Amino acid sequence: MANSFIRLVEVTKRFGNRIVVDRVSLDVAEGEVLALLGASGCGKTTLLRLIAGLETPEEGEIWIAGERVAARGHNLLPPRARSIGFVFQDLALWPHLTVEGNLDFVLTSARMKKLERQDRINEVLSLVHALPFASRYPAELSGGEQQRAAIARAIVGRPQLLLLDEPMSSLDSDLKAALSRELATLQEALKITTVYVTHNREEAAALAHRVVSMNGGNVEHR
């Protein structure tokens, strides 16, 4: 793929003697939404974490935006330098911070000035329809509100790449369908290259430009 934003070349990850990702090669175009579809334990979450730099491949290479970020068993670029927004399966919102505080922490870490931070936070919370509960803590939010807050935190730093690990797995079917539509609209507006991990075929079809199936650590088809 000539305009690949993400390129995986024969990437392998082991945990002990178990091969979790097995010589996976995969390209994702700039602006593309790719769904990684598969059952629990097939390697899709590990592959997402390898792209993010949260795991290190034993073999193969990982390229992001034309830069080699992992090779020869080493991460060459740390997670914080990869311009990635990550939405974890359990959402992982910081419980001691409000929704607004969660976003502010990201921008403060990026050394953004206070006035600019507030403008950015308001813009992003408005984009994901989260302004009404900006001052609440995660424990005070519904599942859908927590999901919106986690997505807002992931995109507030304007990353080049968005990684989502089954963020809607705990929601009921009606809320999941509604939020899937909102997420698709958001991605269309932002044009962020996105990799979305799911075990739900309908969810993958609704959100992604392309669906890749994984089984036993292997990419089955593209």
C-alpha positions in Angstrom: 0.0 0.0 0.0 1.8 3.1 -1.3 0.2 5.6 1.2 0.4 3.4 4.3 0.2 5.3 7.6 0.7 2.1 9.6 2.9 -0.8 8.3 3.5 -4.0 10.1 6.1 -6.3 8.6 6.3 -9.9 9.9 5.5 -8.8 13.5 5.7 -11.6 16.1 4.9 -11.3 19.9 5.3 -14.1 22.4 4.4 -14.4 26.1 6.6 -17.1 27.4 6.3 -20.1 25.0 3.0 -18.9 23.6 2.9 -17.1 20.3 0.2 -14.4 20.5 0.9 -12.5 17.3 2.4 -14.7 14.6 4.3 -13.0 11.7 1.6 -10.5 11.0 2.1 -8.1 8.1 -0.6 -5.4 7.6 -0.9 -1.9 6.1 -3.4 0.8 7.1 -3.8 3.8 4.9 -3.8 7.4 6.2 -7.3 8.3 7.2 -8.6 4.7 7.0 -10.7 3.1 9.7 -9.6 -0.5 10.0 -11.5 -3.0 12.2 -9.6 -6.0 13.7 -12.3 -8.6 14.2 -11.9 -11.8 16.1 -12.7 -13.8 19.2 -11.2 -13.2 22.6 -7.6 -14.4 22.7 -6.9 -14.2 19.0 -4.2 -11.6 19.4 -6.0 -8.5 18.3 -5.6 -6.5 21.5 -1.9 -7.4 21.7 -1.5 -6.2 18.1 -3.1 -2.9 19.1 -0.7 -2.6 22.1 2.3 -3.4 19.8 1.3 -0.5 17.5 0.9 1.8 20.6 4.3 0.8 21.9 2.8 -0.8 25.1 4.3 -4.1 24.1 7.6 -4.9 22.2 7.7 -7.3 19.3 10.2 -10.1 19.4 10.5 -10.0 15.6 9.5 -7.8 12.7 9.1 -4.1 12.2 6.4 -1.5 12.9 6.2 1.8 11.0 4.0 4.8 11.7 3.8 7.8 9.5 6.9 6.7 7.6 9.0 6.3 10.8 10.2 2.9 12.0 9.0 2.8 15.6 9.9 -0.9 16.4 12.4 -3.3 15.0 14.8 -6.2 16.0 13.1 -6.8 19.3 13.2 -3.2 20.4 10.8 -0.2 20.6 12.6 2.6 18.9 10.0 5.2 19.7 8.2 5.3 23.1 4.4 5.5 23.2 4.3 9.2 24.2 6.2 10.1 21.0 3.9 8.2 18.6 1.0 10.7 18.5 -1.6 8.1 19.5 -4.9 8.4 21.2 -5.9 5.1 23.0 -9.3 4.1 24.2 -8.9 1.0 26.4 -11.5 -1.7 26.9 -12.1 -0.7 30.5 -11.8 3.0 29.4 -9.2 3.6 32.1 -10.5 7.1 33.1 -8.6 8.5 36.0 -11.1 8.2 38.8 -9.8 11.1 41.0 -10.2 13.6 38.1 -13.4 15.0 36.6 -14.1 14.5 32.9 -12.6 18.0 32.3 -9.7 17.1 34.5 -8.9 13.9 32.6 -8.6 16.0 29.4 -6.7 18.8 31.1 -4.1 16.3 32.4 -3.3 15.2 28.9 -2.9 18.8 27.7 -0.8 19.8 30.7 1.5 16.9 30.1 1.9 18.2 26.5 2.9 21.6 28.0 -0.1 23.5 26.5 -0.8 26.9 27.9 -3.8 27.1 30.3 -6.0 29.4 28.2 -5.4 27.2 25.1 -6.2 24.1 27.2 -9.6 25.3 28.2 -10.6 26.2 24.7 -9.4 22.8 23.4 -11.2 21.0 26.2 -14.5 22.8 25.5 -14.2 22.2 21.8 -13.6 18.4 22.2 -16.2 17.9 24.9 -18.7 19.7 22.6 -17.7 17.4 19.7 -18.5 14.2 21.6 -21.6 15.7 23.4 -19.9 15.5 26.8 -20.1 19.2 27.9 -23.1 18.6 30.2 -21.1 16.3 32.5 -17.7 17.9 32.2 -17.5 18.6 36.0 -18.5 15.0 37.0 -16.2 12.2 38.1 -16.1 8.9 36.2 -18.0 7.1 39.0 -20.9 9.5 38.5 -21.3 8.7 34.8 -23.3 6.2 32.9 -21.6 3.7 30.6 -22.3 5.8 27.5 -21.1 9.0 29.3 -17.9 7.2 30.3 -17.3 6.1 26.7 -17.7 9.7 25.4 -15.3 10.9 28.1 -12.7 8.3 27.1 -13.0 9.2 23.4 -12.7 12.9 24.3 -9.5 12.2 26.3 -8.1 10.1 23.4 -8.6 12.9 20.8 -8.0 16.0 22.9 -4.3 16.0 22.0 -5.1 15.8 18.3 -3.3 12.5 17.7 -2.5 11.2 14.2 -3.6 7.8 15.1 -6.6 6.5 17.2 -6.6 3.0 18.7 -9.8 1.6 20.3 -9.9 -1.7 22.1 -13.5 -2.8 22.3 -14.6 0.4 24.1 -18.3 -0.5 23.8 -18.2 -4.1 24.9 -20.0 -3.5 28.2 -22.9 -1.4 26.7 -26.4 -2.7 25.9 -27.2 -3.2 22.2 -29.3 0.0 21.7 -26.7 2.3 23.3 -23.9 0.5 21.4 -25.7 1.1 18.1 -26.3 4.8 18.9 -22.7 5.4 20.0 -21.3 3.5 17.0 -23.1 5.9 14.7 -21.7 8.8 16.6 -18.2 7.4 16.5 -18.5 6.9 12.8 -19.6 10.5 12.3 -16.8 11.7 14.6 -14.1 9.8 12.6 -15.5 11.1 9.4 -15.2 14.7 10.7 -11.7 14.3 12.1 -10.2 12.0 9.5 -7.9 10.3 12.0 -6.3 7.0 11.0 -8.1 4.5 13.3 -7.7 0.9 14.3 -10.8 -0.5 16.1 -10.7 -3.9 17.9 -13.9 -5.8 18.2 -15.5 -9.2 18.4 -18.8 -7.9 17.0 -19.1 -8.3 13.2 -22.0 -5.8 12.9 -20.1 -3.2 14.9 -17.1 -3.7 12.7 -19.1 -3.3 9.5 -20.8 -0.1 10.8 -17.6 1.6 11.8 -14.8 0.5 9.5 -13.8 1.1 5.9 -12.1 -2.3 6.0 -12.3 -5.4 8.3 -9.4 -7.7 9.0 -10.1 -11.0 10.7 -7.6 -12.5 13.2 -7.5 -16.0 14.4 -4.7 -17.7 16.5 -2.4 -14.7 16.2 -2.7 -14.6 12.4 -4.4 -12.2 10.0 -6.8 -14.5 8.0 -7.8 -12.2 5.2 -7.9 -8.5 4.2 
